[in-house]
Amino acid sequence: MKILIIGGTGETGRWFAKFYKKHGFDVVIWGVNKRKDIAQELGVQFADDLDNEIKTSGIVMVSVPINITEKTIQEIAPKLKAGSLLMDITSIKTGPLEAMLKYTPPGVEVLGTHPMFGPSIPDIRGQIVIFTPVEGRCQRWFPIIRSLYGDNGAHIEIMDAAQHDKMMAVIQGLTHFAYISIGAVFRELEFDVAKSRRFMSPMYDIMLDLVGRILGQNPYLYAMIQMNPEVARVHKAYIAQCNLMADIVKKKDIEGFVSLMKKAAVHFGDTESALRRSEKLIGTKIAEHEELVRSIGGERALSHIYSGVVHFGSVKKVTPRTVILERGGRTTELLIENVRLLNEKELYAWKAANLKNVTRDISVIIPAGSDMEIIKNIISSSEGVVSVKIIDVYNKQNTQSVTYRLTIFGDNDAASVQEGVEKLLRGIGCTIR
């Protein structure tokens, strides 16, 4: 089954190219930038003859910027063959769906789709996908696409295009508008955002990260999301409420402010659940910091979120924003927001793979009736030991001699680890040879 992705050289198009290829589709991509190298990298075809690929594809997906989606649909829709499917993946549904219905020939099915995730996610599992099917225009293909996404763990929601756009005007339009406006206020006030982190509360910290996350994205995408026709009324209501609150504060009307906040809370509904969920989020953020504080003087490893480099050493100092590791007399200061604390299992695996570990052989006579494999497992649990192998076994006159080869972490004193293992072996009745 062939799927052609118009805009398949873009980030979102590439994500879907990989998704459909993984599930057995013959994937062809096309992009105005003619990036054939991207097709080669993905292991799919590039549409050199776009018109021919449109005519011979079972599915044509439109993955282009919102502002050119309808124009793209107008150009390609008349070329689709009967029995095929035309689908879009934009965050506005009314205009694109009307264009698909208007320009596709009879017998071509259409499906509005809005994946509520970006191309950075590794898998569709747990993600929300919204479909806006039109009755009588997607009998064959909608069940197939819905099953493909649902069977791979996506959460499916179905609504009509108008309802979708009204919902997204708040979910995306209002949210982005509010956070971007906060960022713009920082600029207008010449506010030192970096310095403010020294005094932040957990809620401010989380809010700041969300503002920064959005400001760091493609501004054209966010501009196009604001072009949803339903957003205008949302902006109007938002600005009116901001002005009302500002006026109440200006008048020092405490009761007026309390009344406004109480009414908003009543309309919001279950604020207690929201409080619990937000406390869980704050708790997660605080927990790692507390773990670092408890680790002062101890050995930990931190993985840099962006580079993947693991920094290993003794935790020297922890501040609200930074952690200092010491190793071999040298210190490294890291921003806590940029690193992830490795757990004990991850640290063990990293040390085994990256430290210059050393080996020591210990030969022992084990007690009659003892199991040398069980003894090996006991040695393996010793502190500082990476692994243990049996390299020699000698049996004579009811006496069994075994040589164990220990691999010891390179940051440990090998002699001390060996001494500890020998003490352990003597304690369980073995005789060191």
C-alpha positions as CSV (number, residue, x, y, z in Angstrom):
1,M,0.0,0.0,0.0
2,K,1.6,3.3,-1.1
3,I,1.4,6.6,0.9
4,L,2.6,9.8,-0.6
5,I,3.5,12.5,2.0
6,I,3.5,16.0,0.6
7,G,5.9,17.9,2.9
8,G,7.6,14.7,3.8
9,T,11.0,16.4,4.0
10,G,9.8,18.5,7.0
11,E,10.2,17.4,10.6
12,T,6.6,16.3,11.0
13,G,6.5,14.7,7.5
14,R,9.6,12.8,8.3
15,W,8.1,11.5,11.6
16,F,5.1,10.1,9.7
17,A,7.3,8.7,6.9
18,K,9.1,6.6,9.5
19,F,5.8,5.6,11.2
20,Y,4.2,4.4,8.0
21,K,7.3,2.7,6.8
22,K,7.6,0.8,10.1
23,H,4.1,-0.5,9.6
24,G,4.6,-1.9,6.1
25,F,3.6,1.0,3.8
26,D,5.5,1.8,0.6
27,V,6.4,5.4,1.5
28,V,7.1,8.2,-1.0
29,I,7.8,11.8,0.1
30,W,7.9,15.1,-1.6
31,G,9.1,18.5,-0.5
32,V,9.5,21.8,-2.2
33,N,13.1,21.9,-1.1
34,K,13.8,18.8,-3.2
35,R,15.8,17.2,-0.4
36,K,16.3,13.8,-1.9
37,D,19.0,13.2,0.7
38,I,16.3,13.1,3.4
39,A,14.4,10.4,1.5
40,Q,17.6,8.4,1.2
41,E,18.3,8.8,4.9
42,L,14.8,7.6,5.7
43,G,15.0,4.7,3.3
44,V,12.0,5.8,1.3
45,Q,11.4,7.1,-2.2
46,F,11.4,10.8,-3.3
47,A,8.7,11.8,-5.7
48,D,10.5,12.9,-8.8
49,D,7.3,12.8,-10.8
50,L,4.9,14.3,-8.3
51,D,1.8,14.1,-10.5
52,N,2.3,10.4,-11.2
53,E,2.8,9.6,-7.6
54,I,-0.4,11.4,-6.7
55,K,-2.3,9.4,-9.3
56,T,-0.8,6.0,-8.2
57,S,-0.9,6.4,-4.4
58,G,-3.5,4.8,-2.1
59,I,-3.1,7.6,0.5
60,V,-1.9,11.2,0.0
61,M,-1.1,13.0,3.2
62,V,-0.7,16.8,3.3
63,S,2.0,17.9,5.8
64,V,2.7,21.5,4.9
65,P,2.5,24.8,6.9
66,I,-1.1,25.8,7.8
67,N,-1.0,28.9,5.6
68,I,-0.5,26.9,2.4
69,T,-2.5,23.8,3.3
70,E,-5.7,24.8,1.5
71,K,-3.8,26.0,-1.6
72,T,-1.8,22.7,-1.6
73,I,-5.0,20.7,-1.4
74,Q,-6.6,22.7,-4.2
75,E,-3.6,21.8,-6.4
76,I,-3.3,18.1,-5.7
77,A,-6.8,17.0,-4.8
78,P,-8.2,16.8,-8.4
79,K,-5.4,14.4,-9.4
80,L,-6.2,11.6,-6.9
81,K,-7.6,8.4,-8.2
82,A,-10.9,7.0,-7.2
83,G,-10.7,4.8,-4.1
84,S,-7.8,6.7,-2.6
85,L,-7.6,8.8,0.5
86,L,-6.6,12.4,1.0
87,M,-5.8,13.4,4.6
88,D,-4.2,16.4,6.3
89,I,-2.5,16.8,9.7
90,T,-2.9,20.5,10.4
91,S,-4.0,22.0,13.7
92,I,-7.0,23.8,12.0
93,K,-9.6,21.6,10.5
94,T,-12.5,23.6,9.0
95,G,-10.7,25.2,6.1
96,P,-8.6,22.2,5.0
97,L,-11.6,19.8,5.3
98,E,-13.8,22.2,3.2
99,A,-11.0,22.3,0.6
100,M,-10.7,18.5,0.5
101,L,-14.4,18.1,0.0
102,K,-14.5,20.8,-2.7
103,Y,-11.6,19.7,-4.9
104,T,-11.4,15.9,-4.7
105,P,-13.1,14.0,-7.5
106,P,-16.1,11.6,-6.7
107,G,-14.9,8.4,-5.2
108,V,-11.9,9.9,-3.4
109,E,-12.2,9.8,0.4
110,V,-11.1,12.5,2.8
111,L,-10.1,12.6,6.4
112,G,-9.2,15.5,8.7
113,T,-6.5,14.5,11.2
114,H,-4.8,16.4,14.0
115,P,-2.0,14.6,15.9
116,M,-1.6,16.4,19.2
117,F,2.1,15.9,19.4
118,G,5.3,17.1,17.8
119,P,8.0,15.3,15.9
120,S,10.3,15.1,18.9
121,I,8.3,12.2,20.5
122,P,9.8,8.8,19.9
123,D,6.5,6.8,19.6
124,I,2.8,7.4,19.1
125,R,1.9,5.3,22.2
126,G,-0.1,7.4,24.7
127,Q,-0.4,10.3,22.3
128,I,-3.8,11.9,21.3
129,V,-4.9,11.9,17.7
130,I,-8.0,13.8,16.7
131,F,-10.0,12.7,13.6
132,T,-12.7,14.8,11.9
133,P,-14.3,12.3,9.5
134,V,-17.2,13.4,7.2
135,E,-20.1,11.1,7.0
136,G,-20.3,9.3,3.6
137,R,-16.8,10.4,2.6
138,C,-14.5,8.0,4.5
139,Q,-16.2,4.6,4.8
140,R,-13.3,2.5,3.7
141,W,-10.2,4.4,4.9
142,F,-11.3,5.7,8.3
143,P,-11.5,2.3,10.0
144,I,-8.0,1.4,8.6
145,I,-6.3,4.6,9.7
146,R,-8.0,4.6,13.1
147,S,-7.0,1.0,13.7
148,L,-3.4,1.7,12.6
149,Y,-3.1,4.5,15.2
150,G,-5.2,2.9,17.9
151,D,-3.5,-0.5,17.7
152,N,-0.1,1.3,18.2
153,G,-1.2,2.9,21.4
154,A,-2.6,6.3,20.3
155,H,-5.7,7.7,22.1
156,I,-8.3,8.5,19.5
157,E,-10.8,11.4,19.7
158,I,-13.5,12.1,17.1
159,M,-15.2,15.4,16.5
160,D,-16.5,17.6,13.7
161,A,-14.2,20.3,12.2
162,A,-16.1,23.3,13.7
163,Q,-16.0,21.8,17.2
164,H,-12.3,21.0,16.8
165,D,-11.4,24.6,15.8
166,K,-13.3,26.1,18.8
167,M,-11.6,23.7,21.2
168,M,-8.1,24.3,19.7
169,A,-8.6,28.1,19.9
170,V,-8.4,27.7,23.7
171,I,-6.2,24.6,24.0
172,Q,-3.5,25.9,21.7
173,G,-4.5,29.5,20.8
174,L,-5.0,30.8,24.3
175,T,-2.2,28.8,25.9
176,H,0.4,29.8,23.4
177,F,-0.9,33.4,23.3
178,A,-0.6,33.7,27.1
179,Y,2.9,32.2,27.3
180,I,4.3,34.1,24.4
181,S,2.8,37.3,25.8
182,I,4.6,36.6,29.1
183,G,7.9,36.2,27.2
184,A,7.1,39.5,25.4
185,V,6.5,41.2,28.7
186,F,9.9,40.0,30.0
187,R,11.4,41.7,27.0
188,E,9.4,44.9,27.4
189,L,10.4,45.2,31.1
190,E,14.0,44.3,30.2
191,F,13.6,41.7,32.9
192,D,16.6,39.5,33.8
193,V,15.1,36.0,33.4
194,A,18.3,34.2,34.2
195,K,18.8,36.2,37.4
196,S,15.2,35.6,38.4
197,R,15.9,31.8,38.6
198,R,17.9,32.5,41.7
199,F,14.8,33.5,43.6
200,M,12.2,31.2,42.0
201,S,9.4,29.2,43.5
202,P,8.7,25.7,42.0
203,M,5.6,27.1,40.2
204,Y,7.6,30.0,38.7
205,D,10.3,27.5,37.7
206,I,7.8,25.3,35.8
207,M,6.1,28.3,34.2
208,L,9.4,29.8,33.1
209,D,10.3,26.5,31.4
210,L,7.0,26.3,29.6
211,V,7.4,29.9,28.3
212,G,11.0,29.1,27.2
213,R,9.9,25.9,25.6
214,I,7.3,27.7,23.4
215,L,9.6,30.6,22.6
216,G,12.3,28.1,21.5
217,Q,10.0,26.6,18.8
218,N,9.3,27.5,15.2
219,P,7.7,30.9,15.4
220,Y,6.0,30.5,12.0
221,L,4.2,27.4,13.2
222,Y,2.9,29.2,16.3
223,A,1.9,32.2,14.2
224,M,-0.2,30.0,12.0
225,I,-1.9,28.4,15.0
226,Q,-3.0,31.9,16.0
227,M,-4.6,32.3,12.6
228,N,-7.4,29.9,13.6
229,P,-10.6,32.0,12.9
230,E,-11.9,31.0,16.3
231,V,-8.9,32.5,18.1
232,A,-10.1,36.1,17.6
233,R,-13.0,35.7,20.1
234,V,-10.6,34.0,22.6
235,H,-8.1,36.8,22.3
236,K,-10.9,39.3,22.9
237,A,-12.1,37.5,26.0
238,Y,-8.6,37.1,27.4
239,I,-7.6,40.7,26.9
240,A,-10.9,41.9,28.4
241,Q,-10.3,39.7,31.5
242,C,-6.7,41.0,31.8
243,N,-7.9,44.6,31.6
244,L,-10.6,43.8,34.2
245,M,-8.1,42.3,36.6
246,A,-5.7,45.2,36.1
247,D,-8.5,47.7,36.8
248,I,-9.5,45.8,40.0
249,V,-5.9,45.9,41.2
250,K,-5.5,49.5,40.3
251,K,-8.5,50.4,42.4
252,K,-7.1,48.2,45.2
253,D,-10.4,46.3,45.2
254,I,-9.5,43.2,47.2
255,E,-13.1,41.9,47.4
256,G,-13.5,42.4,43.6
257,F,-10.3,40.4,43.0
258,V,-11.5,37.6,45.4
259,S,-14.9,37.5,43.7
260,L,-13.4,37.2,40.3
261,M,-11.0,34.4,41.3
262,K,-13.8,32.5,43.2
263,K,-16.1,32.7,40.2
264,A,-13.3,31.4,37.9
265,A,-12.6,28.5,40.3
266,V,-16.3,27.5,40.4
267,H,-16.4,27.4,36.6
268,F,-13.0,25.6,36.4
269,G,-14.5,22.7,38.5
270,D,-12.3,20.1,40.1
271,T,-9.5,22.4,41.4
272,E,-8.6,19.8,44.1
273,S,-7.5,17.3,41.4
274,A,-5.6,20.0,39.6
275,L,-3.9,20.8,42.8
276,R,-2.9,17.1,43.4
277,R,-1.6,16.8,39.8
278,S,0.4,20.0,40.0
279,E,1.8,19.0,43.4
280,K,2.9,15.7,41.8
281,L,4.7,17.7,39.0
282,I,6.3,20.0,41.5
283,G,7.3,17.0,43.7
284,T,9.0,15.3,40.8
285,K,11.0,18.5,40.1
286,I,12.0,18.8,43.8
287,A,12.8,15.1,44.3
288,E,15.8,15.0,42.1
289,H,17.2,18.2,43.7
290,E,16.7,16.6,47.2
291,E,18.4,13.4,46.0
292,L,21.4,15.5,44.9
293,V,21.6,17.2,48.2
294,R,21.5,13.8,50.0
295,S,24.3,12.7,47.8
296,I,26.8,15.4,48.8
297,G,30.1,13.6,49.5
298,G,28.9,10.5,47.7
299,E,29.5,9.2,44.2
300,R,26.9,10.0,41.5
301,A,26.7,10.3,37.7
302,L,24.7,12.9,35.7
303,S,23.8,12.6,32.1
304,H,23.6,15.8,30.1
305,I,20.2,15.9,28.5
306,Y,21.3,17.4,25.2
307,S,24.8,16.1,24.6
308,G,24.3,12.7,26.3
309,V,27.7,13.1,28.0
310,V,27.9,11.4,31.4
311,H,29.6,13.4,34.2
312,F,30.8,11.2,37.0
313,G,32.3,12.0,40.4
314,S,31.7,12.9,44.0
315,V,29.0,15.5,44.7
316,K,30.8,18.5,46.1
317,K,28.1,21.1,46.3
318,V,24.5,21.6,45.3
319,T,22.7,25.0,44.9
320,P,19.1,25.6,43.7
321,R,20.4,25.7,40.1
322,T,23.7,23.9,40.0
323,V,25.6,20.9,41.1
324,I,29.4,20.6,41.4
325,L,31.1,17.2,40.9
326,E,34.7,16.5,41.8
327,R,36.8,13.8,40.3
328,G,40.6,13.4,40.3
329,G,41.0,16.8,41.9
330,R,39.1,18.6,39.2
331,T,35.6,20.1,39.6
332,T,32.8,20.4,37.1
333,E,29.8,22.7,37.6
334,L,26.6,21.7,35.8
335,L,23.1,23.3,35.6
336,I,20.6,21.0,37.2
337,E,18.1,21.8,34.5
338,N,20.4,20.4,31.8
339,V,21.2,17.0,33.5
340,R,19.5,13.9,34.6
341,L,20.6,11.9,37.7
342,L,21.5,8.3,36.8
343,N,20.0,5.7,39.1
344,E,22.1,3.0,40.8
345,K,21.5,0.5,38.0
346,E,22.4,3.0,35.2
347,L,25.5,4.2,37.2
348,Y,26.7,0.6,37.5
349,A,26.3,0.0,33.8
350,W,28.1,3.2,32.9
351,K,31.0,2.4,35.2
352,A,31.3,-1.1,33.8
353,A,31.4,0.2,30.3
354,N,33.5,3.4,30.7
355,L,36.0,3.1,33.6
356,K,39.4,1.5,33.1
357,N,38.6,-1.6,35.2
358,V,41.2,-4.0,36.5
359,T,41.2,-7.7,37.1
360,R,42.4,-9.8,40.0
361,D,42.6,-13.6,40.3
362,I,41.8,-15.4,43.5
363,S,42.3,-19.2,43.9
364,V,40.6,-20.9,46.8
365,I,39.9,-24.4,48.0
366,I,36.1,-24.5,48.6
367,P,34.5,-26.6,51.3
368,A,33.3,-30.1,50.4
369,G,29.7,-30.1,49.1
370,S,29.9,-26.3,48.2
371,D,28.6,-25.0,44.9
372,M,31.3,-22.9,43.1
373,E,28.6,-21.1,41.1
374,I,26.8,-20.0,44.2
375,I,30.1,-18.8,45.6
376,K,30.7,-16.8,42.4
377,N,27.3,-15.1,42.8
378,I,28.2,-14.2,46.4
379,I,31.5,-12.6,45.3
380,S,29.7,-10.7,42.5
381,S,27.6,-8.8,45.1
382,S,30.8,-7.5,46.8
383,E,31.2,-3.7,46.7
384,G,33.5,-2.6,43.8
385,V,33.2,-5.8,41.8
386,V,31.9,-5.5,38.3
387,S,31.8,-9.2,37.4
388,V,33.3,-12.6,38.3
389,K,34.3,-15.5,36.1
390,I,35.5,-19.0,36.9
391,I,38.7,-19.5,34.9
392,D,40.0,-22.7,36.4
393,V,38.8,-25.7,38.4
394,Y,41.0,-28.4,39.9
395,N,39.7,-31.6,41.6
396,K,41.8,-33.9,43.6
397,Q,41.0,-36.4,46.4
398,N,37.6,-34.8,47.3
399,T,39.2,-31.4,47.3
400,Q,38.0,-28.8,44.8
401,S,40.2,-25.8,43.9
402,V,38.6,-22.9,42.0
403,T,40.2,-19.8,40.5
404,Y,37.9,-16.8,40.3
405,R,38.7,-13.8,38.1
406,L,37.3,-10.5,39.4
407,T,36.8,-7.4,37.4
408,I,37.0,-4.4,39.7
409,F,35.7,-0.9,39.0
410,G,38.6,1.3,38.0
411,D,37.8,4.0,40.6
412,N,38.2,1.5,43.4
413,D,41.4,0.5,45.2
414,A,41.8,-3.0,43.7
415,A,43.9,-4.2,46.5
416,S,41.3,-3.3,49.1
417,V,38.5,-4.9,47.1
418,Q,40.5,-8.1,46.7
419,E,41.3,-8.1,50.4
420,G,37.5,-7.7,51.2
421,V,36.6,-10.6,48.8
422,E,39.3,-12.9,50.4
423,K,37.9,-12.1,53.8
424,L,34.4,-13.0,52.6
425,L,35.7,-16.3,51.2
426,R,37.4,-17.2,54.4
427,G,34.2,-16.4,56.3
428,I,32.3,-19.0,54.3
429,G,34.9,-21.7,54.9
430,C,37.1,-21.3,51.8
431,T,40.9,-21.5,52.0
432,I,43.0,-19.0,50.0
433,R,45.7,-20.8,48.0
